[in-house]
Structures are given as C-alpha cells and as structure tokens.
Amino acid sequence: MKKTILHISKYYYPDEGGIESVAKYMAEGLSDYRNIVVCYDHHGPTRVEAINGITVYRIASSIKVASQDIIFSYYSHLKKLIRQYLPDIIMIHCPNPFLYPIVCHLKPQNSKLVLLWHSDILGKGILYKSVKSFEQQILKKSDLILTTSLNYVHPSSPVYDYRNKVKVVPNGIDTRDFIVSADEESKIAEIRQRFGNRKIVLFVGRHVKYKGIDYLIRAEKYIQSDCVIVIGGCGPETESLKKMVTSDRIKFIGRIPDEELKYYYHAADIFGFTSITKQEAFGVALAEAMYCKCVPVTFAIEGSGVNWVSIHKETGLVVPRNDVKALASAIDNLIADDKLRSRYAEAAHKHIVENFTKEKAVAVMNSIYSELLPNN
C-alpha cells in the first residue's frame, strides 16, 4: 500500500499563485505516494473534489485578517482527516502561521512533519510578532525543512537556526507552457511590431512595492539605447506607478493572459526583474523568462534565491540593489551588445532546463522522501 502525504496549502488549483503551482506539481508528481490536499476556500462551501487524480479538501473561510483566511472549524476538519488517512508525511507549504499550533497539536507521533519554506513572513510588523512563537514551535517540531534555494538559509531567516535539518528543493516551471511552435511565431512578430520593432524590456508580475517597478520606471530616463519598457500585470500599486511615467517609452499593458505569456517572453529582449527585498524568495517569473531566452537584469538581494536563479555575467546581469543608474547601464549594455545578449540568453535557457523544471523539483523531492521514509 502506498504511503500517504498530506499536503497543507493555503489554496490549491485552480487558484493561481506560486505556492499553488508548486503544491499542484508536487501532489501530482509524487505518484509513488497517495497524495491528499487540504486547503482554504474563499469561493464556496466546504467540499471535497478530485483534481487530476488528487483528492482535495477545500475548507470554507470564516473571516479574513490581514490577507490571512481564518477558519474556526479548521481544527476539527484537520483532526478528522488525520484520523482518516494516518499520513506518513504532513507537508505544510509555508508561511501559514495560523495553522502552525493546530498542526503541532494534531500531528501523530509516527508522522513526519515537513515544512516547504517558500518564504519568510516579511513586512507584517505587529502581526508577525503575534505569530512568531507559533513559527518557532513549528520549526522546532519539524523533521525536515525544505527551502527553495540555499541562499535563503541566511542569518536573516528564521530557518537559519535550524539549518542542520534544511534541504534544498528548487522551484520548477512547466516548460511545456513556454514552447512556441512554428505556427505561433507570427504572434511573437505581432508583439514586436506593436512596439515598433524596438528592443523590448519586459516586466511581468504583481504591482506591489517589493517588485521594485518604480526603479525600472525611474531608470528609463538614464537608458540611452532605443527601447520600449513594457509593464505587464496589475495590483495595488498600478495607478501610482502610472502617475510616475513621463515618457512614451513606458507602456502598461495590464494582466497578460496565461496562454499569451510565452509570446511576450519570447518577443522581449531583456527581462527587468526589479524585486528589491527577499519577499522575492525565488522568482518563478524569472525562471520562465530565462527559459524563453529573455535575458534578465536583477538587483542583488541578500538572502534571496533570485541571484541563484540568474547568475551575474553568466545568465544575465546583477546590479547593486536600488541603484537606478546601474540598472539603466546594465540594460544599455545588453541592448548594445547583441553577441553578449545572445550568449546570456542561451546560458539562461540551459540553466533553467538543467536545474529549475518541475520534473527536476519532483525528482529531488522523491529522493529526499526516500531518505525520510527509507522503507517506502
């Protein structure tokens, strides 16, 4: 009989997001195990459903506090599921602090507790102080902590004190989503034509402060080369960012539909990945762009996996954090030197294929779990 993994995630497919994507490909990819998912649901009543062969329990949210769903009945639901399935592994996709004391109390003695540490809790102030003791409790109780990069095991992170039980499982992308067939080349050409066949500097992501989009906008006046800066996505900062714009070289295009995203990556020359804090723990969009040979320029972020995904002067350029003029200079250098940009583009694609696909991530996880449960 297969051993059981109980995946605890905030949300799950078809909800979108980086953690949701990882939870899905892990649950579906770890096929040697029986995989059960439990998650929040802010769309409807508590229910159970089958998605691509995975049993998913969605528990209706009661209230929301600081973007965190609170479910008054979660304890009883989880208790029932643990009794029903007797999981060999309970895997929490972190951060999810309000569940930490619940899981600590309910975890069976024979179950292994694994934390997949997507990121630290950052920028929450008093709220973080209120849950910090829960975080320490779950870290102590865990059997294994998985980070998405070695860089994240940093003195600034709570996991650093538990580094003796940390292993690295990098995030992975589904490369099939970014392959362009011959009959799709016209869609890429259409995008280039729309922007006057100028070199394209692309940003894709949520418009929130830590993404550093304002730095890209401010860098525009220092960029000497002929180019257009295309900003995809939307968010709470969108309107204030638009008010910063004084140049017709900066174009806001809104959210790019998932099925069209690959066309923009392939059409662009440079990926302006301007995140400025370790809230950007890895950079899935960065990996996607690199797979499509869109050369990244990133800021140096201490304690983040961003500069592990893209390596300075190998797969792209890294500039000092918050340095607008250095950002502009790096973009100029890449636009001016076609051979350099082509070399980085090929290296970036190769780096992602060799290290950051979902198949690689699942293989690493399988190996780790074989060690954790040696009799599997």
Buried (B, 14 or more C-beta within 10 A) or exposed (E): EEBBBBBBBBBBBEBEBBBBBBBBBBBBBBEEBBBBBBBBBEEEEEEEEEBEEBBBBBBBBEEEEEEBBEBEEBBEBBEEBBEEBEBBBBBBBBBBBBBBBBBBEBBEEEBBBBBBBBBBBBEBEEBBEEBBEBBBBBBEBBBBBBBBBBBBBBEEBBBEEBBEBBBBBBBBBBBEEBEBEEEEEEBBEEBBEBBEEBBBBBBBBBBBBBBBBBBBBBBBEBBEBEBBBBBBBBBEBBEEBEEEBEEEBBBBBEEBEEEEBBBBBBBBBBBBBBBBBBBBBBBBBBBBBBBBBBBBBBBBBEBBBBBBBBBEEEBBBBBEBEBBEBBBBBBBBBBEEEEBBEBBBEBBBBBBBEBBBBEBBBBBBBEBBEEBBEEB
